[in-house]
């Protein structure tokens, strides 16, 4: 039997809105949006993990140890705030959509569990009743 191949451009997309989503996906940049110098440096320090305690007090030393070219503006910004405030700013734009997705996933799991409990915890009742005179003698 011969296989028949059809170019993907000629296949119809049957999902509503799928062609627009595919066009948007094709037009999207394959790289994430660029981060500021401070965010790249904080990300590098977090991944390394050795210099977290001295990051806000001696940022130039940490940058030299990690081989990062840190500007004077970024150094001043690091010294201006404690580390926890910098970290909040670093990951707020990366994980903005996660809380909404988590809520949807948790709600879906709760609904599935509720359906399973309600379906399988009820006693099964006979749908058809036998009203014949010998109903008790039948198996």
C-alpha positions, 0 to 999 in steps of 0.5 A, a space after each residue: 500500500 502506498 503512503 500519500 503525503 499532503 503538504 501541511 499548507 493544504 491541510 484545513 485547520 478545523 479548530 476555531 481561532 487556530 489559524 490566528 494562534 498559529 500565525 501569532 506563534 510563527 510571528 513571535 520571537 523565539 527568544 524571551 524578552 531582554 532583561 535589564 542588566 540588574 536582572 541578568 546579574 541577579 539571575 546569575 548570582 541566584 543560579 550560582 548561590 555562593 554570594 547571596 549574603 554579600 550581594 547587596 553589600 559588595 556587588 562589585 566583588 560578587 561581579 568580579 568573582 562571577 566574571 560579570 561586567 556590572 555598571 555603576 548604576 546597577 551597583 548603586 541600585 543593588 545597594 539601595 534595596 535589600 535582596 528580597 525586594 530585588 528578587 520580587 522585581 526579578 521574577 514578577 514578570 516571569 511568573 505573572 501567568 502562573 497564579 491564574 494557571 494554578 487556580 484553573 488547575 486546582 479548580 479542575 482537579 477539585 471538580 474531577 474529584 467531586 464528580 468521581 466521589 458523587 458518581 461512585 459513592 452512591 448506592 446503585 439502585 435498580 433501574 428496572 423493577 421486577 413486578 412478576 409473581 415469581 420475582 423472589 424466586 428468580 436469581 
